[in-house]
Amino acid sequence: MKDQVVLPPRPIAVGVVVFCTAAAAAAAHHLCGWPLGGASVVATILVAPLVSLWWPRFATDTLGLHGTSLSSVPGGGDAMFLGRARELAAAVAAKRTCFLLSDWRRRAGTPNYQVWLGGARRVVLSHPADVAHVLGRVRPPRDASWMKGFGLPVSPKVLILTAGEEHSAARRLLAAPLKDERVLRMIAGGVAADLADEVEGPVGGALAAAADGGTPTDMAAVSQALTLRVVHRVMVSTPATDGVDFGPVVNGLIPLLMPLMLVPFPAVLARRRLARVRAVGDLYRRCLETHEAARRAAYAQGTWARSPPRDILDVLLADADKGGLYADRDRLAADWMVLMMTGVDSTESPAPPIPVPTLTSLPYLDAVWRETLRLYPPAASGGSRRLVSDVVLPSSGAVLPAGTAIKMPHHVALHSPNNYARPEAFEPDRWLSLATAGAACCGRGGGGGGGTKDIGEQAWRPFGLGPLSCIGRRLAEVQWKAAVAALVIKYQLRLDADAPAVKPLDSLSLKPSHMQVCLRRRAANSLWVS
């Protein structure tokens, strides 16, 4: 594709819109006798929006001016000017976004495809080689126009929306405590303690009551309660939640926030929804102020040492006090809220019953972890990136020009029959040969790829890749494995046969609609882990 035309879409589109608007105004003036000023106003109102919706698609798909036109999604729902915007908006409202993206891949018939949303082309990549190339080598910034909703609760200075050295500096600062082995040990110990406390513990007590009473319990709610305690520990070194149940707060925020990402001027077109979102941001801001005041008082009284930092609050305040990034109060509050919502843990907890090195090296537990994240990846719809230079995709040689918006949804790649045999089946065994033979067995046909990484192993990137990947991956793994190990040692679990079918919902993260589970205590020493 050496001779392919690759012109920058945005300046060409702006020029065409200006030309067509001026031509329409001139025609109305000379042919209809309209005053030139009035004709210009009418042309700007009527012609400019239509041309801006029509031209980019015509220039890309028909004229071939902007690199390669990828496979499109056939079938209904593709309007002339709006494209598939209405279809996407309906999926967002129904919490089915990642499933729509996977359905589009199936209908397009190729790992990579494109859709038009108004006058904007969105390229969706799921071929493992292309995703690895874009994330690991090209490393484009996040698409702030698509992800602007994350800046609405507190500030657009939030970590998710920053780029360049500011992002790198904040990432280095926050990642350090999340990878600390002491923190990981405390996570495992804290999770074990929460599940073991059957008297005063809100998590362990709920499980024990359900097991002893023979009543099903909603494991989705129990898991969220456990995670919130984990979050609070790493943030401020205590499992308490300040008398505020942040579970309903988070659950209510995401449905408010996601539709706002599709609204061009939320301050004008969605004022009430925006006010509710900012009220949640104010709640987290007050939470920060309360903990900051208590911590600074402890510093002054000598009851808490500033160094070495023991939690995220110590790290943030130390940077703010030396005039660093977090001297900016809006940035401090915004990242505090993001970290509180995403879920991390650390505190002075008992030692875990299974040491962390053992916990993370148990082959079948690791296989279940991988397969669970394959079927139900966090951030299933993936983020959006905006190319700053022309990119050639290694799988096909297709050329994407600078300015192209791309999505790499985890759900699409991890549920693709091109990457996994029987992609909808829960088969942890597909990962076991990674620990025994040093090669993946997760690809098509269930066989190993031989030599380099199998395509299924390449596709398994639920936490992303590169400098914008999730900084809490290791921490999430330890928390999950500690919880599962503690549960299966103590209880036998099965789904409640009388409960409605579990329905996965894409609400930023992929979550179950409910998870009614029946528990029965295991007999002493009935399960051994070596």
C-alpha positions as CSV (number, residue, x, y, z in Angstrom):
1,M,0.0,0.0,0.0
2,K,2.9,2.3,-0.7
3,D,0.9,4.4,-3.2
4,Q,-2.1,4.8,-0.9
5,V,-3.3,8.4,-0.4
6,V,-3.1,9.4,3.3
7,L,-4.3,13.0,3.8
8,P,-5.1,14.4,7.2
9,P,-8.9,14.1,7.7
10,R,-9.5,17.1,9.9
11,P,-8.0,20.0,7.9
12,I,-9.4,18.6,4.6
13,A,-12.9,18.4,6.2
14,V,-12.7,21.9,7.6
15,G,-11.7,23.2,4.2
16,V,-14.6,21.4,2.4
17,V,-17.1,22.6,5.0
18,V,-16.0,26.2,4.6
19,F,-16.0,26.0,0.8
20,C,-19.5,24.4,0.7
21,T,-20.9,26.8,3.2
22,A,-19.5,29.8,1.2
23,A,-20.8,28.3,-2.1
24,A,-24.3,27.8,-0.7
25,A,-24.3,31.4,0.7
26,A,-23.2,32.8,-2.7
27,A,-25.7,30.7,-4.6
28,A,-28.6,31.9,-2.3
29,H,-27.4,35.5,-2.7
30,H,-27.1,35.5,-6.5
31,L,-29.8,33.1,-7.5
32,C,-32.5,33.9,-4.9
33,G,-31.6,37.5,-4.2
34,W,-31.0,36.9,-0.5
35,P,-28.9,39.5,1.4
36,L,-25.4,38.1,1.6
37,G,-25.3,38.3,5.5
38,G,-28.6,36.4,5.8
39,A,-27.6,33.8,3.2
40,S,-24.3,33.2,5.1
41,V,-26.2,32.7,8.4
42,V,-28.6,30.2,6.8
43,A,-25.8,28.3,5.0
44,T,-23.9,28.1,8.3
45,I,-26.9,26.7,10.1
46,L,-28.1,24.3,7.5
47,V,-25.3,23.4,5.1
48,A,-22.2,23.3,7.4
49,P,-23.6,20.6,9.8
50,L,-24.8,18.4,6.9
51,V,-21.5,18.6,5.0
52,S,-19.5,18.0,8.2
53,L,-21.5,14.7,8.7
54,W,-21.4,13.6,5.1
55,W,-17.9,14.6,3.8
56,P,-15.6,12.6,6.1
57,R,-17.3,9.3,5.1
58,F,-17.4,10.2,1.4
59,A,-13.8,11.2,1.4
60,T,-12.6,8.0,3.2
61,D,-14.8,5.3,1.8
62,T,-15.5,6.6,-1.7
63,L,-12.6,8.9,-2.6
64,G,-10.0,7.0,-0.6
65,L,-8.3,10.2,0.6
66,H,-7.6,9.1,4.2
67,G,-5.8,5.8,4.2
68,T,-7.5,2.4,4.2
69,S,-11.2,2.0,4.4
70,L,-11.6,-1.0,6.7
71,S,-14.5,-3.5,6.7
72,S,-17.8,-2.0,7.6
73,V,-20.7,-3.5,9.6
74,P,-23.4,-4.7,7.2
75,G,-27.1,-4.6,8.0
76,G,-29.6,-2.0,9.3
77,G,-28.9,0.8,11.7
78,D,-26.4,2.7,9.6
79,A,-28.1,6.0,8.9
80,M,-26.8,8.4,6.2
81,F,-25.7,11.2,8.4
82,L,-25.7,9.7,11.9
83,G,-24.1,6.4,11.1
84,R,-24.5,3.9,13.9
85,A,-24.7,6.6,16.7
86,R,-28.3,5.7,17.6
87,E,-27.4,2.0,17.8
88,L,-24.4,2.8,20.1
89,A,-26.4,5.2,22.3
90,A,-29.1,2.5,22.8
91,A,-26.4,-0.1,23.8
92,V,-24.8,2.4,26.3
93,A,-28.2,3.0,27.9
94,A,-28.9,-0.8,28.1
95,K,-25.3,-1.5,29.5
96,R,-24.6,-3.7,26.5
97,T,-21.8,-1.7,24.8
98,C,-19.1,-4.4,24.7
99,F,-21.6,-6.9,23.4
100,L,-22.6,-4.6,20.6
101,L,-18.9,-4.1,19.7
102,S,-18.5,-7.9,19.6
103,D,-21.6,-8.3,17.5
104,W,-20.3,-5.7,15.0
105,R,-17.0,-7.7,14.7
106,R,-19.0,-10.8,14.0
107,R,-21.1,-9.0,11.3
108,A,-18.0,-7.3,9.8
109,G,-16.3,-10.7,9.5
110,T,-12.9,-9.4,10.3
111,P,-10.9,-8.7,13.5
112,N,-10.6,-5.0,12.6
113,Y,-13.5,-2.9,11.3
114,Q,-14.8,0.6,11.2
115,V,-18.1,2.3,12.1
116,W,-19.3,5.8,11.5
117,L,-20.8,7.8,14.4
118,G,-22.0,11.0,12.8
119,G,-19.1,12.4,10.8
120,A,-16.5,10.6,12.9
121,R,-14.9,7.3,11.9
122,R,-14.2,4.9,14.8
123,V,-11.8,2.1,14.0
124,V,-12.1,-1.0,16.2
125,L,-9.0,-3.2,16.5
126,S,-9.0,-6.7,17.9
127,H,-6.3,-8.5,16.0
128,P,-3.7,-9.3,18.7
129,A,-0.7,-8.2,16.5
130,D,-2.3,-4.8,15.7
131,V,-3.3,-4.2,19.3
132,A,0.2,-5.0,20.5
133,H,1.7,-2.7,17.9
134,V,-0.6,0.2,18.7
135,L,-0.3,-0.1,22.5
136,G,3.3,-1.2,22.8
137,R,5.0,0.7,20.0
138,V,2.9,3.5,18.7
139,R,1.5,4.4,22.1
140,P,-1.1,7.1,21.1
141,P,-2.7,9.2,23.8
142,R,-6.2,8.6,25.0
143,D,-8.9,10.3,23.0
144,A,-9.9,13.1,25.4
145,S,-13.0,14.0,23.2
146,W,-14.4,10.5,23.7
147,M,-13.4,10.1,27.3
148,K,-14.1,13.6,28.5
149,G,-16.8,12.3,30.8
150,F,-14.2,11.1,33.3
151,G,-13.3,14.7,34.0
152,L,-16.8,15.9,34.7
153,P,-17.2,14.9,38.4
154,V,-14.2,16.9,39.6
155,S,-11.7,18.0,37.0
156,P,-10.4,17.2,33.5
157,K,-6.9,17.1,35.2
158,V,-7.7,13.5,36.3
159,L,-5.0,10.9,35.6
160,I,-7.1,9.2,32.9
161,L,-7.2,12.3,30.7
162,T,-3.7,13.7,31.2
163,A,-0.9,12.9,28.8
164,G,2.8,13.4,28.3
165,E,5.2,14.0,31.2
166,E,2.4,15.0,33.6
167,H,0.8,11.6,33.2
168,S,4.1,9.7,33.5
169,A,5.0,11.6,36.7
170,A,1.6,10.9,38.3
171,R,1.7,7.3,37.2
172,R,5.2,6.7,38.7
173,L,4.1,8.3,41.9
174,L,0.9,6.3,42.4
175,A,2.2,3.0,41.0
176,A,5.0,2.6,43.6
177,P,2.8,1.7,46.6
178,L,0.5,-0.5,44.4
179,K,3.5,-2.8,43.5
180,D,5.1,-2.8,46.9
181,E,5.5,-6.4,48.2
182,R,4.6,-5.3,51.7
183,V,1.3,-3.8,50.4
184,L,0.6,-7.0,48.5
185,R,1.1,-9.1,51.7
186,M,-1.2,-6.7,53.5
187,I,-3.9,-7.0,50.8
188,A,-3.9,-10.8,51.1
189,G,-4.0,-10.7,54.8
190,G,-6.7,-8.0,54.9
191,V,-8.9,-10.0,52.6
192,A,-8.4,-13.2,54.6
193,A,-9.2,-11.3,57.8
194,D,-12.4,-9.8,56.4
195,L,-13.6,-13.2,55.2
196,A,-12.7,-14.9,58.5
197,D,-14.4,-12.4,60.8
198,E,-17.9,-14.0,61.2
199,V,-19.0,-11.8,64.2
200,E,-18.2,-8.2,63.5
201,G,-17.1,-8.3,59.9
202,P,-19.7,-7.1,57.3
203,V,-18.3,-9.5,54.7
204,G,-17.4,-12.6,56.7
205,G,-20.6,-12.2,58.8
206,A,-22.8,-12.0,55.8
207,L,-21.3,-15.2,54.3
208,A,-21.5,-17.1,57.6
209,A,-25.1,-16.1,58.2
210,A,-26.0,-17.3,54.7
211,A,-24.2,-20.6,55.1
212,D,-25.7,-21.3,58.6
213,G,-29.2,-20.1,57.6
214,G,-29.2,-22.0,54.3
215,T,-30.2,-18.8,52.4
216,P,-28.7,-17.6,49.2
217,T,-26.5,-14.5,49.3
218,D,-25.7,-12.0,46.5
219,M,-22.0,-12.6,45.9
220,A,-21.9,-9.5,43.7
221,A,-22.8,-7.3,46.7
222,V,-20.5,-9.2,49.0
223,S,-17.6,-8.8,46.5
224,Q,-18.3,-5.1,46.2
225,A,-18.3,-4.7,50.0
226,L,-15.0,-6.6,50.2
227,T,-13.5,-4.4,47.5
228,L,-14.6,-1.2,49.1
229,R,-12.8,-2.2,52.3
230,V,-9.8,-3.1,50.3
231,V,-9.9,0.4,48.6
232,H,-10.1,2.2,51.9
233,R,-7.2,0.3,53.3
234,V,-4.8,1.3,50.6
235,M,-6.0,4.8,50.6
236,V,-6.0,5.6,54.3
237,S,-4.9,2.4,56.1
238,T,-8.3,1.6,57.6
239,P,-11.1,-0.6,56.3
240,A,-13.8,1.8,57.5
241,T,-15.8,3.8,55.0
242,D,-16.6,7.0,57.0
243,G,-20.2,6.0,57.5
244,V,-20.8,6.5,53.7
245,D,-21.7,3.4,51.6
246,F,-19.8,4.1,48.5
247,G,-21.2,1.1,46.8
248,P,-24.5,2.7,45.7
249,V,-22.6,5.9,45.0
250,V,-20.3,4.2,42.4
251,N,-23.2,2.1,41.1
252,G,-25.3,5.2,40.5
253,L,-22.5,7.3,39.0
254,I,-21.5,5.1,36.1
255,P,-25.0,5.1,34.5
256,L,-25.0,8.8,34.8
257,L,-21.5,9.3,33.4
258,M,-21.4,7.0,30.4
259,P,-24.2,8.7,28.4
260,L,-22.5,12.1,29.0
261,M,-19.6,10.9,27.0
262,L,-21.8,11.0,23.9
263,V,-23.2,14.5,24.7
264,P,-21.3,17.3,22.9
265,F,-22.1,20.2,25.3
266,P,-23.2,18.6,28.6
267,A,-23.3,21.9,30.5
268,V,-26.0,23.1,28.0
269,L,-27.7,19.9,26.8
270,A,-27.6,17.8,30.0
271,R,-27.5,20.2,32.9
272,R,-29.4,18.1,35.4
273,R,-27.4,15.0,34.8
274,L,-24.2,16.9,35.0
275,A,-25.3,18.5,38.3
276,R,-25.9,15.0,39.8
277,V,-22.5,13.8,38.5
278,R,-20.7,16.8,40.1
279,A,-22.6,16.2,43.4
280,V,-20.8,12.8,43.5
281,G,-17.5,14.5,42.9
282,D,-18.2,16.9,45.8
283,L,-18.8,13.9,48.0
284,Y,-15.4,12.4,47.2
285,R,-13.8,15.9,47.6
286,R,-15.3,16.1,51.1
287,C,-14.1,12.6,51.9
288,L,-10.5,13.6,50.9
289,E,-10.7,16.8,53.0
290,T,-11.8,14.8,56.1
291,H,-9.0,12.3,55.8
292,E,-6.4,15.0,55.0
293,A,-7.3,17.0,58.1
294,A,-7.1,13.8,60.3
295,R,-3.8,12.8,58.8
296,R,-2.2,16.2,59.1
297,A,-3.3,16.3,62.7
298,A,-1.6,12.9,63.2
299,Y,1.6,14.2,61.6
300,A,1.6,17.2,64.0
301,Q,0.9,15.1,67.1
302,G,3.7,12.6,66.1
303,T,1.2,9.7,66.1
304,W,1.8,9.0,62.4
305,A,5.1,9.1,60.6
306,R,5.3,10.9,57.3
307,S,8.0,8.6,56.0
308,P,8.1,6.0,54.7
309,P,4.6,6.4,53.2
310,R,2.2,3.8,54.4
311,D,-0.7,4.4,52.0
312,I,-1.9,6.5,49.0
313,L,-2.8,9.5,51.2
314,D,0.7,9.7,52.5
315,V,2.1,9.7,48.9
316,L,-0.4,12.4,47.7
317,L,0.2,14.7,50.6
318,A,4.0,14.4,50.4
319,D,3.9,15.4,46.8
320,A,1.5,18.3,47.4
321,D,3.7,19.6,50.3
322,K,6.8,19.8,48.1
323,G,4.9,21.7,45.3
324,G,4.5,18.7,43.0
325,L,1.6,17.8,40.7
326,Y,-0.7,17.3,43.6
327,A,-0.3,20.8,44.9
328,D,-3.1,21.4,42.5
329,R,-6.2,20.7,44.6
330,D,-8.4,19.9,41.6
331,R,-6.0,17.3,40.4
332,L,-5.6,15.9,43.9
333,A,-9.4,15.5,44.4
334,A,-9.9,14.1,40.9
335,D,-7.3,11.3,41.3
336,W,-8.4,10.6,44.8
337,M,-11.9,9.9,43.4
338,V,-10.6,7.7,40.6
339,L,-8.4,5.6,43.0
340,M,-11.3,5.3,45.4
341,M,-13.5,4.0,42.6
342,T,-11.1,1.6,41.0
343,G,-10.2,-0.4,44.1
344,V,-6.9,-1.1,45.9
345,D,-5.9,-2.2,49.4
346,S,-3.2,-2.1,52.1
347,T,-3.1,-2.0,55.9
348,E,-1.6,-3.6,58.9
349,S,-3.5,-6.8,58.6
350,P,-2.8,-10.4,59.8
351,A,-0.4,-12.4,57.6
352,P,-2.3,-14.2,54.9
353,P,-2.9,-17.9,55.4
354,I,-1.3,-18.6,52.0
355,P,1.9,-16.7,51.4
356,V,1.7,-14.3,48.4
357,P,4.4,-16.1,46.3
358,T,2.5,-19.4,46.8
359,L,-0.8,-17.7,46.1
360,T,0.3,-16.3,42.8
361,S,2.0,-19.5,41.6
362,L,-0.8,-22.0,42.1
363,P,-1.4,-23.2,38.5
364,Y,-5.1,-23.9,38.5
365,L,-6.0,-20.8,40.6
366,D,-4.0,-18.8,38.0
367,A,-5.8,-20.6,35.1
368,V,-9.2,-19.7,36.7
369,W,-8.0,-16.1,37.2
370,R,-7.0,-15.8,33.5
371,E,-10.2,-17.5,32.2
372,T,-12.4,-15.4,34.4
373,L,-10.8,-12.2,33.1
374,R,-11.0,-13.5,29.5
375,L,-14.8,-14.0,29.8
376,Y,-15.4,-10.9,32.0
377,P,-12.7,-8.4,31.4
378,P,-12.6,-5.1,33.4
379,A,-13.2,-2.1,31.1
380,A,-14.7,-4.5,28.6
381,S,-15.4,-1.9,26.0
382,G,-11.9,-0.6,26.2
383,G,-10.7,3.0,26.1
384,S,-10.3,5.2,23.1
385,R,-7.1,6.5,21.6
386,R,-6.4,9.2,19.0
387,L,-3.5,8.6,16.6
388,V,-1.0,11.5,16.3
389,S,0.8,10.0,13.3
390,D,0.1,7.7,10.4
391,V,0.1,4.0,11.4
392,V,0.5,0.9,9.3
393,L,-1.2,-2.2,10.9
394,P,1.1,-5.2,10.8
395,S,-1.6,-7.8,10.2
396,S,-2.8,-6.4,6.9
397,G,-0.8,-3.3,5.9
398,A,-3.8,-1.1,6.3
399,V,-2.9,2.6,6.8
400,L,-4.7,4.7,9.4
401,P,-4.0,8.5,9.2
402,A,-3.1,10.8,12.1
403,G,-6.2,11.9,13.8
404,T,-8.0,8.6,13.6
405,A,-10.0,7.6,16.7
406,I,-9.5,3.9,17.6
407,K,-11.0,1.6,20.1
408,M,-9.4,-1.7,21.3
409,P,-12.2,-3.3,23.3
410,H,-11.1,-6.2,25.5
411,H,-14.3,-8.1,25.2
412,V,-14.1,-8.3,21.4
413,A,-10.6,-9.7,21.3
414,L,-11.2,-12.1,24.3
415,H,-14.4,-13.5,22.8
416,S,-13.2,-13.8,19.3
417,P,-13.2,-17.3,17.7
418,N,-10.2,-16.1,15.7
419,N,-8.3,-16.0,19.0
420,Y,-9.8,-18.8,21.1
421,A,-11.5,-22.1,20.5
422,R,-15.0,-22.2,22.0
423,P,-14.7,-18.6,23.1
424,E,-17.9,-18.5,25.1
425,A,-17.1,-21.6,27.2
426,F,-15.4,-21.3,30.6
427,E,-12.4,-23.6,30.2
428,P,-9.6,-22.8,32.6
429,D,-7.6,-25.8,31.3
430,R,-6.8,-23.9,28.2
431,W,-4.2,-21.9,30.3
432,L,-2.5,-24.8,32.2
433,S,0.2,-25.5,29.7
434,L,1.6,-22.0,30.3
435,A,2.8,-23.2,33.7
436,T,4.0,-26.6,32.6
437,A,5.2,-26.5,29.0
438,G,6.1,-22.8,28.7
439,A,3.7,-22.4,25.8
440,A,0.1,-21.3,25.5
441,C,-2.7,-23.7,24.9
442,C,-5.4,-21.1,24.6
443,G,-5.5,-20.6,20.9
444,R,-7.8,-22.0,18.2
445,G,-8.3,-25.7,18.5
446,G,-7.0,-25.6,22.1
447,G,-3.5,-26.5,20.9
448,G,-0.3,-24.7,21.7
449,G,1.1,-22.3,19.1
450,G,4.6,-23.7,19.2
451,G,7.6,-21.3,19.3
452,T,6.5,-17.8,19.9
453,K,3.4,-16.8,21.9
454,D,0.2,-18.4,20.9
455,I,-2.4,-16.0,19.5
456,G,-4.7,-16.6,22.5
457,E,-1.9,-15.5,24.9
458,Q,-1.2,-12.5,22.8
459,A,-4.8,-11.5,22.9
460,W,-5.0,-11.8,26.7
461,R,-4.5,-8.2,27.7
462,P,-7.4,-7.4,30.1
463,F,-5.3,-4.7,31.8
464,G,-4.0,-3.1,28.6
465,L,-0.4,-2.8,27.5
466,G,2.2,0.0,27.5
467,P,2.5,3.2,29.5
468,L,-1.2,3.7,29.8
469,S,-2.0,0.2,31.1
470,C,-3.6,-0.4,34.5
471,I,-1.2,0.4,37.4
472,G,-3.2,-1.9,39.7
473,R,-2.9,-5.1,37.8
474,R,-0.7,-6.9,40.3
475,L,-2.7,-5.7,43.2
476,A,-6.0,-6.8,41.7
477,E,-4.5,-10.3,41.0
478,V,-3.5,-10.7,44.6
479,Q,-6.8,-9.5,46.0
480,W,-8.8,-11.8,43.7
481,K,-6.7,-14.9,44.4
482,A,-6.7,-14.3,48.1
483,A,-10.5,-14.0,48.2
484,V,-11.1,-17.0,46.0
485,A,-8.6,-19.1,48.0
486,A,-10.1,-18.1,51.4
487,L,-13.7,-18.8,50.1
488,V,-13.1,-22.3,48.6
489,I,-11.1,-23.4,51.7
490,K,-14.0,-22.5,53.9
491,Y,-17.1,-23.0,51.8
492,Q,-18.6,-25.0,49.0
493,L,-20.4,-22.7,46.6
494,R,-23.1,-23.2,43.9
495,L,-25.4,-20.9,42.0
496,D,-29.0,-20.8,43.4
497,A,-31.0,-22.8,40.9
498,D,-34.1,-20.9,41.7
499,A,-32.6,-17.5,40.9
500,P,-33.0,-15.7,37.5
501,A,-30.2,-16.2,35.0
502,V,-27.2,-14.0,35.6
503,K,-26.9,-11.2,33.0
504,P,-23.6,-9.5,32.5
505,L,-23.8,-5.7,32.3
506,D,-21.3,-3.4,30.8
507,S,-21.2,-0.5,33.2
508,L,-17.6,0.7,32.7
509,S,-16.5,-2.7,34.1
510,L,-18.3,-5.9,33.2
511,K,-20.5,-6.9,36.2
512,P,-23.2,-9.5,36.9
513,S,-26.8,-8.3,37.2
514,H,-26.8,-10.4,40.4
515,M,-25.1,-13.5,41.7
516,Q,-27.2,-15.5,44.0
517,V,-25.0,-18.2,45.6
518,C,-25.7,-20.9,48.1
519,L,-22.9,-21.6,50.6
520,R,-22.2,-24.7,52.7
521,R,-19.4,-24.9,55.2
522,R,-16.7,-27.4,54.5
523,A,-15.7,-30.0,57.1
524,A,-12.5,-29.3,58.9
525,N,-9.4,-30.2,56.8
526,S,-11.6,-31.3,53.9
527,L,-9.6,-29.2,51.5
528,W,-5.8,-29.0,51.4
529,V,-3.7,-26.5,49.5
530,S,-0.1,-27.3,49.2
